[in-house]
Amino acid sequence: MKYLIVLMVAIAAFATACGGSASPSTEAELEDAAAAVDPGDVYYIVCIGADEPLEVPANDYASPSAASDALCEDPTREVATTEPTASTVPATAPPTTEPPNDGLGTLDNPLPVGSEVTFVEEFGTDEWIVTVDSVVKLVNADYVDESDPIYFGECWAILGTATPVVIEDGLTSAAFTIPEMDVLTDLAQSVDNDAPGCESSDLQAEGYGELYDATVPVGSTFFFFSPFRITEALGTSPEFVVVNNELAYDVRP
């Protein structure tokens, strides 16, 4: 026998039903007494070899022996007497409002290209879903005087998409609310995305527009390019695109 059973309130109920003060002494009598248990009553299950009795809600088990069979197989099992029973726990937990933090977006663990990220405008309520899809090398436009320092360095462009999902004012997005984008090079130098003189006619023919020309209605995806230059002093190639100084995309080849 793996257990002894003590019924604190059921014993009294049994004695009253019998019209006397005798206590039940057999397991069968204890099972009969269990039928008189009221909501809120408890069983004290004493497993052989255990130091302390286990206090369990009587309504959680069909009988004292059922409780002991479940609990005395493992006398060290913890019994939660204040948690709701299975019947009161929702089958599905309500959704949380915050997505889990997967740790992506740092320089040590950057986002892969093509990942969708939602950004909220810093000084308003406009929201954008943004992706950075790649970086491509461009050439200088025909009019560029390569001896002019403003045209030093190689031309590149960030390619991606921007979709407004909330527009605070008006029917189309305000381009200045779109997230800012910068580049970190292989020399860990920051490069602004405002390079002049980069030839972009081929990109525009494919349907891309300048990042800050993104004036579209809610739900419309804008395919953007954002040119930048890398001089010898800053590096030779881009490694990360940093969006809003918050999240980094890995654009290394």
N, C-alpha and C positions, 0 to 999 in steps of 0.2 A: 504494500500500500504506500503510495507516494505522498500522501497528504493527510492532514487532519483539517477538519472544517469547523469553524466557529461562526455561528449565525447570531449576530448581536440582537437584531430586532426581530428576526424570524422566530427565534426561540420563544420570545414572549408571545408572539402571535399564536404559535402552536399551543403553548400552555393555556392560553385563554380559550382557544377552540376546544380543548379537551376538558375544560372546566376545572382544571387543577393547576398546580404549580410545578408538575414534573417536567423535567427537561428531556428532549428527545435524545436518544443515545445510539441509534443505529443510523446508517447511511440512508436507508429507506425512509425513516422518519424525518431525517433532515431534508430529503427531497420533497416530502409532503409539506414541510414547513416553508419551503421556498415559495410555494404557491401563494403564501400569505404576505409576501414581501411587497411593500409599497414603493412607489417611485422615490428615489433619493436614498433608499436603504443600501447597505453595503454588505459584502461578504468579506470575512477575514480568512484568507486561505493560508494555512501553515504547511509549507512544503517540508518534507522530511530532510533534514540537513541544512535548512535555511536558518539564518540568524534571526530574521524578522518576519512577521506575518505580512502577506500582501493584501492591501486594502483595495478592493475593486467594486465598482458600482454593480449592484445586484441585477439591474436591468440589462447589463451588457451580456449576460449569459443566461442560458435556459435553465440552468440548475447549478448548485454548488459543485457537483462533480464535473460538469462541463467546464466551469471556471478552472478547477484544479487540473483537469486534463490539458487545458490550454497553457496554463502557467507553470505547473510543476515539472513539465518536461525540461524547462530551463529555469531553475530557481533564481538565477542571477538576472533574469529579464527585468527591465525597468517597466513599471506600470504607471502610466499617467492617469491620475485620478481626477485631474481638473480639466483635461482636454475634452472636446466634444466627441461623442461616439461617432462611428462611421455613418450612422443614419442621419446625422446632423451636418456632416461635412459636404459642401457642394461637390458634385461630381467633376465640375470643371472650374478651376480658379478663375476669377475675373481677370481680364487682361490688364497689364500695367500700362501706364502712360509713357514710361521711359523705356526705350529699347535697351537691351543688355549692352554693356560696354565690352566690345570684343577686342579692344586694345589696338585696333588698326589705326593708321594715320600718323604715327610718329615716324621720325627719321629712322629709328631702329626697326620699325615694323610698319612700313608704308602701305598705303592702299594700292592694290593693283589697278592698272589702267582699266577704264570702263566701269569702275565702281560708282554707283549712284549715292550722292550725299545731299541731304537737305540743309540749306543755309537760310537763316532769318536775317534780314537787313538789320544792321546794328542800331539805326536810329528810327526804325519804323516797324511795320508788320509784314512787309513783303517777304514772301518765301520763294526760294528757288530750289529745284532739283538739278544738280550739276554733275556732269561726268567730265573727266579728263581722259581722252582716248589715246593720244599719242603726241609726240613732237616730231616735226619734219624740218628738214633743212631747206631754206629758200636761197634765192640769189638776189643780188642787188638790182634795183630798178635801173632802167637805161639812163635816167637823168642823174644818177648818183656820181658825185665827184669823190673818188675813193681817197683823195688826199685830204679831204675835209674830216676832221676828227669825229664829227657826229656820225659818220658812216663807218668808222673803224669797227672791225670785228666781223664775224660771220652771222648771217641772218638765219634765224630759226623761227618756228611758230608752234604754239600750243594749239592742238585741235581738240574739240570737245563739244558738248551739248549743254544747253541751259534751258530749263522749262519753268516758267513762273507758275506756282500753284496757288499763291495768294497775292492779289494786287490791292493795295490799300486805297489807291486813288486813281480813277480813270478806267478806261476799257483795256488799255495796253500797258505793258510794263514800262517803268522808267529805267533806262539803261544804267543810270548811276547806282541803282540798288543791287546790281549784279555783284557777286562776290569778286574780290580782287584776286589776282593771280600773279605770283612771282616764281622765279626759277632759281634753284640752287645748282651750281656747277660741280664738276668733279674736283674743283679746288675749294669747295664749300663756300663759294662766293655767291652773293645774292644779285640777281639780275632783274631789272624792271621790265615789264612787258609793254614798253612804249617806244619800240625801235622804229625810227623813220627809214624810208628808202628801201624797204624789202618788197620784192616783186611778189604780188599775191593774186594776179589775175587768174592763174590756173585754179587756185582755191575758190575764188569767187565764181568761176565758171562751174565748179562742182556743187555750188549751193552754199558755201560758207560765207559768213559775214563777219565784220570786225566785232570783237567782243562787246564793245560799248555801243553797238548799234542794235542791241537786242531789245527791240520794242515790239512785243508780240502779246496777244491775249492769253488769258489763263489757259493752261493745258497745251499750248503750242510749243513745240520744241524748236529751238533756235540752234543751228549748227554754227559754231564760232571758230575763228582763228584769232590768235593773239601773238603778234610778232615780237621778237626780242633779239638782241645782238650779244654775242659773247666775244669779248676781246681776249688777246693773249694773256693779259694781266688777270683776267677773271677765270680763265680755264679754257678747255677745248670742247667740252660737250655738256649738255644738261643731264642731271641725275634725278632731280626731284622737281615737281611742280607743287608749290605751296599755295593752298587756297585760303584766303582770308586770314593768313598767318595762323591757321588752326590745324589743318590736315595736309599731309604730304602724300602725293602720288609718286610711285616709282616709275620713272620713264627711262631708266637705263636700258640700253640695248641688250 
